[in-house]
Amino acid sequence: MNKKRENTKSANKAVDAVLNENAETVAGVQALDEAVVLFRSDFADCENTEEGFNRAMDGKTAAKHDTEDSLIMVLHPIARALRSFSKKAKNLELFAVVDVEEYELEKMRDTELLDLAKSISKKAVRNAAGLMAYNVTPQELTDLQAKIDAYEKALKAQGGGMASKSSEYDSLKVALRKVEDDLLDIDDIMERVKDKQPKFYDAYFAARRVKALGTRHNKPPENPPQNPPSKG
């Protein structure tokens, strides 16, 4: 199983355990109780979907998906750091390249993702000095290039990388997103128990935190540059 999915699955199981340990409190808040029931149903569906995905994938296809997930996991934080850097530098040209969200990367065709990853990698290397302020290390840039090489190799092994993503893979992504949406709803409702059940509240959000498998960076500002940027 891909490390990111495995880590997310472990975190979801930890959340479920905390909810189960506090079943009485959960049952006492109707909206929370209903949200937890939905989360458990969708989580079970996600587990089944993942089993189907694992059965359906042959070695080459599974390798492609795993290298894709690994690439995105490293690529997106670096793109976010570059996004913040480009805003500060008023470099609209760079901003336009790196202004991409994780879900957009996941939806890209194989070759489109590969081309973008190569472009972002080159721009990150070119601006490595400025990215040091965002804790982007040379080792991380080297790791990104390794992930790009592994992804390109997997695409070539699959036949040039032109095949569309499998329906099983798309279904798995949808299932994972549904579970995360359920948990976001629970996050909001948990504010209702914060004052009366602080231990439950803290334990829940501790379980919600997925341990970072890569370096996290300062969250960049959400607004694009307002002034004309310099080129280069």
Secondary structure by P-SEA (a helix, b strand, c coil): ccaaaaaaaaaaaaaaaaaaaaaaaaaacaaaaaaaaaaaaaaaaaaaaaaaaaaaccaaaaaaaaaaaaaaaaaaaaaaaaaaaaaaaccaaaaaaacccaaaaaaccaaaaaaaaaaaaaaaaaaccccccccccaaaaaaaaaaaaaaaaaaaaaccccccccaaaaaaaaaaaaaaaaaaaaaaaccccccccaaaaaaaaaaacccccccccccccccccccccccc
